[in-house]
Amino acid sequence: MYHKDHPFVFEYGGAEFRVDYEPDESTSDIFGGNSNWRGPVWVQMNYLLVESLRKYHRFYGDSLKVECPAGSGNMMDLWEVAKEISRRVTGIFIRDENGRRPVHGGTEQYRVDPAWMDLVLLYEYFHGDTGKGLGASHQTARPDGQALWQR
C-alpha cells in the first residue's frame, strides 16, 4: 500500500514506467500484470508464507520478533505473525455482523438468499483492500458445477 502515495517510477530511454498501488486488477502488463508479489491477495502465496514463518519459529522460538504490521511498532514472534496472516486471509470468507462475506463483494444474493448464503466460492485471487474474489471463480466447483465447499 506504500505505493498508493509513493509510486515507484523508473525512467529509461526517455520513457517513464510506474508501479502504482493496484489492489485488484493490474492496469498494465509491463511489470508482470497481476503479480503474485504486489496488489491482489493470492491465498497460495500466503499459505507458503505462513508455513515458512511457522517453521522459522520452530527454530528461533520466541526470541525472534518482528514488527507486525509494518510501521505499527507492535512486535510479534514469527508464530504470532503467521497466526495474524492466517486470520486476515481466512477473514475473507467469514461473515461479518451483517451476514456479508468479503469474498462476495457487495452481491446481496450471497447474504440474503437461503440457496446461496452458505455457498463460499474460492477465487483465483482477491482484492487487496476489500477481499472481494477476483480472477477465475469457482475454484471449488466439481465438474458437474456443484460447489465442493459449503457450510
C-alpha positions as CSV (number, residue, x, y, z in Angstrom):
1,M,0.0,0.0,0.0
2,Y,3.1,2.2,0.3
3,H,2.9,2.7,-3.5
4,K,-0.5,4.3,-3.2
5,D,1.2,7.6,-2.1
6,H,4.7,6.8,-3.3
7,P,4.6,5.0,-6.7
8,F,7.8,3.5,-8.0
9,V,8.9,5.5,-11.1
10,F,11.6,4.2,-13.4
11,E,12.8,6.3,-16.4
12,Y,14.5,4.6,-19.3
13,G,15.1,5.8,-22.8
14,G,13.1,8.9,-22.3
15,A,10.0,6.9,-21.2
16,E,8.6,6.8,-17.7
17,F,7.4,3.5,-16.2
18,R,5.4,3.3,-13.0
19,V,4.5,0.8,-10.4
20,D,1.4,2.1,-8.6
21,Y,-0.7,0.6,-5.9
22,E,-3.1,-1.8,-7.5
23,P,-5.1,-3.8,-5.0
24,D,-7.1,-5.7,-7.7
25,E,-6.7,-6.0,-11.5
26,S,-3.5,-4.7,-12.9
27,T,-3.7,-1.7,-15.2
28,S,-0.5,-2.7,-17.1
29,D,1.3,-5.9,-18.1
30,I,4.7,-4.1,-18.2
31,F,5.7,-5.2,-14.6
32,G,4.1,-8.6,-14.7
33,G,0.4,-7.9,-14.8
34,N,-1.3,-9.3,-11.7
35,S,1.9,-10.2,-10.0
36,N,1.9,-12.6,-7.0
37,W,4.2,-10.1,-5.3
38,R,2.1,-7.0,-5.1
39,G,-1.5,-5.9,-5.2
40,P,-4.0,-8.7,-5.1
41,V,-4.1,-11.3,-2.3
42,W,-3.1,-14.8,-3.5
43,V,-4.1,-17.4,-1.0
44,Q,-1.4,-19.8,-2.2
45,M,1.4,-17.4,-1.6
46,N,0.0,-16.6,1.9
47,Y,-0.1,-20.3,2.7
48,L,3.5,-20.7,1.8
49,L,4.4,-17.6,3.8
50,V,2.5,-18.9,6.9
51,E,4.1,-22.3,6.7
52,S,7.6,-20.8,6.4
53,L,7.0,-18.5,9.3
54,R,5.9,-21.4,11.4
55,K,9.0,-23.4,10.5
56,Y,11.3,-20.5,11.3
57,H,9.5,-20.0,14.6
58,R,10.3,-23.7,15.5
59,F,14.0,-22.8,15.0
60,Y,14.1,-19.3,16.5
61,G,11.3,-19.7,19.1
62,D,10.0,-16.6,20.8
63,S,13.5,-14.9,20.7
64,L,13.0,-13.5,17.2
65,K,10.4,-10.8,17.0
66,V,9.4,-8.6,14.0
67,E,7.2,-5.6,13.6
68,C,3.7,-6.6,12.5
69,P,2.1,-4.9,10.8
70,A,5.0,-2.9,9.4
71,G,5.1,0.6,10.8
72,S,2.9,-0.3,13.8
73,G,5.5,-0.6,16.5
74,N,3.8,-3.9,17.5
75,M,6.4,-6.6,17.9
76,M,5.4,-10.3,17.4
77,D,7.3,-13.6,17.2
78,L,7.0,-15.5,13.9
79,W,4.3,-17.8,15.2
80,E,2.1,-14.8,16.1
81,V,2.8,-13.2,12.6
82,A,1.8,-16.5,10.9
83,K,-1.4,-16.5,13.0
84,E,-2.2,-12.9,12.1
85,I,-1.7,-13.5,8.4
86,S,-3.9,-16.6,8.6
87,R,-6.6,-14.6,10.5
88,R,-6.6,-11.9,7.8
89,V,-6.7,-14.4,4.9
90,T,-9.5,-16.6,6.4
91,G,-11.4,-13.4,7.3
92,I,-12.1,-13.0,3.5
93,F,-14.5,-16.0,3.9
94,I,-16.1,-15.3,7.3
95,R,-19.5,-13.5,7.7
96,D,-19.4,-10.1,9.3
97,E,-22.1,-8.8,11.7
98,N,-24.4,-8.1,8.7
99,G,-24.0,-11.5,7.2
100,R,-21.7,-10.4,4.4
101,R,-18.5,-12.2,3.4
102,P,-15.8,-10.0,1.9
103,V,-15.2,-12.7,-0.8
104,H,-18.7,-11.9,-2.3
105,G,-18.2,-8.2,-2.5
106,G,-21.5,-6.4,-2.5
107,T,-23.5,-9.2,-4.1
108,E,-26.6,-9.4,-1.8
109,Q,-27.7,-12.8,-3.1
110,Y,-25.0,-14.4,-1.1
111,R,-26.2,-12.7,2.1
112,V,-30.0,-13.0,1.9
113,D,-30.9,-15.9,-0.4
114,P,-31.0,-19.2,1.6
115,A,-30.0,-21.1,-1.5
116,W,-26.8,-19.1,-1.9
117,M,-25.9,-17.8,1.6
118,D,-23.9,-20.8,2.6
119,L,-22.1,-21.1,-0.8
120,V,-18.5,-20.0,-0.4
121,L,-16.5,-19.7,-3.6
122,L,-12.7,-19.7,-3.9
123,Y,-11.4,-17.3,-6.5
124,E,-8.0,-17.2,-8.1
125,Y,-7.1,-14.1,-6.1
126,F,-8.7,-11.4,-4.0
127,H,-8.9,-7.6,-3.9
128,G,-6.1,-6.4,-1.6
129,D,-8.3,-3.9,0.3
130,T,-11.8,-5.4,0.3
131,G,-11.2,-9.2,0.0
132,K,-13.6,-9.4,-3.0
133,G,-13.0,-12.5,-5.1
134,L,-11.3,-11.8,-8.5
135,G,-9.9,-13.7,-11.4
136,A,-11.2,-17.2,-12.1
137,S,-14.0,-18.1,-9.9
138,H,-15.4,-21.5,-8.8
139,Q,-12.0,-22.8,-8.0
140,T,-14.0,-25.1,-5.7
141,A,-16.5,-26.5,-8.2
142,R,-16.8,-30.1,-9.2
143,P,-17.0,-31.0,-12.9
144,D,-20.8,-31.1,-12.6
145,G,-20.8,-27.5,-11.4
146,Q,-21.7,-28.2,-7.8
147,A,-19.6,-26.4,-5.1
148,L,-17.2,-28.5,-3.1
149,W,-17.2,-26.2,-0.1
150,Q,-20.5,-25.3,1.6
151,R,-21.2,-24.7,5.2
